[in-house]
Amino acid sequence: MPGVLTFTFQALEYLAKSQGIERTRLLATEHAKLAARAIDALPEVGNKVALVSRQALKDLAQKLIRRTK
């Protein structure tokens, strides 16, 4: 197991140095914005279920970006 722990530590160290997590978060944020714009561009509907579903999709994208685990 010591080899696995060393590898894991090295991988985490490299990830921190490369700012991989932050860059991934920024990319995910941009994709969430694009998705929200695409949802907003859908044709108007009078169906309440469709409206709630669209909002739920946008909310889900934001929750995924803000999560910490």
CNS distance restraints for C-alpha pairs under 8 A (distance, minus, plus):
assign (resid   1 and name CA) (resid   5 and name CA) 6.34 0.50 0.50
assign (resid   2 and name CA) (resid   6 and name CA) 6.13 0.50 0.50
assign (resid   3 and name CA) (resid   7 and name CA) 6.12 0.50 0.50
assign (resid   4 and name CA) (resid   8 and name CA) 6.03 0.50 0.50
assign (resid   5 and name CA) (resid   9 and name CA) 6.05 0.50 0.50
assign (resid   6 and name CA) (resid  10 and name CA) 6.11 0.50 0.50
assign (resid   7 and name CA) (resid  11 and name CA) 6.06 0.50 0.50
assign (resid   8 and name CA) (resid  12 and name CA) 6.18 0.50 0.50
assign (resid   9 and name CA) (resid  13 and name CA) 6.07 0.50 0.50
assign (resid  10 and name CA) (resid  14 and name CA) 6.10 0.50 0.50
assign (resid  11 and name CA) (resid  15 and name CA) 6.09 0.50 0.50
assign (resid  12 and name CA) (resid  16 and name CA) 6.16 0.50 0.50
assign (resid  13 and name CA) (resid  17 and name CA) 6.28 0.50 0.50
assign (resid  14 and name CA) (resid  18 and name CA) 6.07 0.50 0.50
assign (resid  15 and name CA) (resid  19 and name CA) 6.13 0.50 0.50
assign (resid  15 and name CA) (resid  20 and name CA) 5.42 0.50 0.50
assign (resid  15 and name CA) (resid  21 and name CA) 7.06 0.50 0.50
assign (resid  16 and name CA) (resid  20 and name CA) 6.67 0.50 0.50
assign (resid  16 and name CA) (resid  21 and name CA) 7.40 0.50 0.50
assign (resid  19 and name CA) (resid  23 and name CA) 6.11 0.50 0.50
assign (resid  20 and name CA) (resid  24 and name CA) 5.97 0.50 0.50
assign (resid  21 and name CA) (resid  25 and name CA) 6.14 0.50 0.50
assign (resid  22 and name CA) (resid  26 and name CA) 6.23 0.50 0.50
assign (resid  23 and name CA) (resid  27 and name CA) 6.23 0.50 0.50
assign (resid  24 and name CA) (resid  28 and name CA) 6.09 0.50 0.50
assign (resid  25 and name CA) (resid  29 and name CA) 6.12 0.50 0.50
assign (resid  25 and name CA) (resid  65 and name CA) 6.82 0.50 0.50
assign (resid  26 and name CA) (resid  30 and name CA) 6.29 0.50 0.50
assign (resid  27 and name CA) (resid  31 and name CA) 6.30 0.50 0.50
assign (resid  28 and name CA) (resid  32 and name CA) 6.11 0.50 0.50
assign (resid  28 and name CA) (resid  65 and name CA) 6.76 0.50 0.50
assign (resid  29 and name CA) (resid  33 and name CA) 6.26 0.50 0.50
assign (resid  29 and name CA) (resid  62 and name CA) 7.97 0.50 0.50
assign (resid  29 and name CA) (resid  65 and name CA) 6.49 0.50 0.50
assign (resid  30 and name CA) (resid  34 and name CA) 6.29 0.50 0.50
assign (resid  31 and name CA) (resid  35 and name CA) 6.10 0.50 0.50
assign (resid  32 and name CA) (resid  36 and name CA) 6.14 0.50 0.50
assign (resid  32 and name CA) (resid  58 and name CA) 7.63 0.50 0.50
assign (resid  32 and name CA) (resid  61 and name CA) 5.66 0.50 0.50
assign (resid  32 and name CA) (resid  62 and name CA) 7.00 0.50 0.50
assign (resid  33 and name CA) (resid  37 and name CA) 6.23 0.50 0.50
assign (resid  34 and name CA) (resid  38 and name CA) 6.20 0.50 0.50
assign (resid  35 and name CA) (resid  39 and name CA) 6.19 0.50 0.50
assign (resid  35 and name CA) (resid  58 and name CA) 7.54 0.50 0.50
assign (resid  36 and name CA) (resid  40 and name CA) 6.12 0.50 0.50
assign (resid  36 and name CA) (resid  58 and name CA) 5.65 0.50 0.50
assign (resid  37 and name CA) (resid  41 and name CA) 6.11 0.50 0.50
assign (resid  38 and name CA) (resid  42 and name CA) 6.65 0.50 0.50
assign (resid  39 and name CA) (resid  54 and name CA) 6.54 0.50 0.50
assign (resid  39 and name CA) (resid  58 and name CA) 7.86 0.50 0.50
assign (resid  45 and name CA) (resid  50 and name CA) 7.19 0.50 0.50
assign (resid  45 and name CA) (resid  51 and name CA) 7.35 0.50 0.50
assign (resid  46 and name CA) (resid  51 and name CA) 7.87 0.50 0.50
assign (resid  47 and name CA) (resid  51 and name CA) 6.50 0.50 0.50
assign (resid  48 and name CA) (resid  52 and name CA) 6.13 0.50 0.50
assign (resid  49 and name CA) (resid  53 and name CA) 5.99 0.50 0.50
assign (resid  50 and name CA) (resid  54 and name CA) 6.11 0.50 0.50
assign (resid  51 and name CA) (resid  55 and name CA) 6.32 0.50 0.50
assign (resid  52 and name CA) (resid  56 and name CA) 6.07 0.50 0.50
assign (resid  53 and name CA) (resid  57 and name CA) 6.27 0.50 0.50
assign (resid  54 and name CA) (resid  58 and name CA) 6.52 0.50 0.50
assign (resid  55 and name CA) (resid  59 and name CA) 6.09 0.50 0.50
assign (resid  56 and name CA) (resid  60 and name CA) 5.98 0.50 0.50
assign (resid  57 and name CA) (resid  61 and name CA) 6.37 0.50 0.50
assign (resid  58 and name CA) (resid  62 and name CA) 6.52 0.50 0.50
assign (resid  59 and name CA) (resid  63 and name CA) 6.19 0.50 0.50
assign (resid  60 and name CA) (resid  64 and name CA) 6.17 0.50 0.50
assign (resid  61 and name CA) (resid  65 and name CA) 6.47 0.50 0.50
assign (resid  62 and name CA) (resid  66 and name CA) 6.30 0.50 0.50
assign (resid  63 and name CA) (resid  67 and name CA) 6.06 0.50 0.50
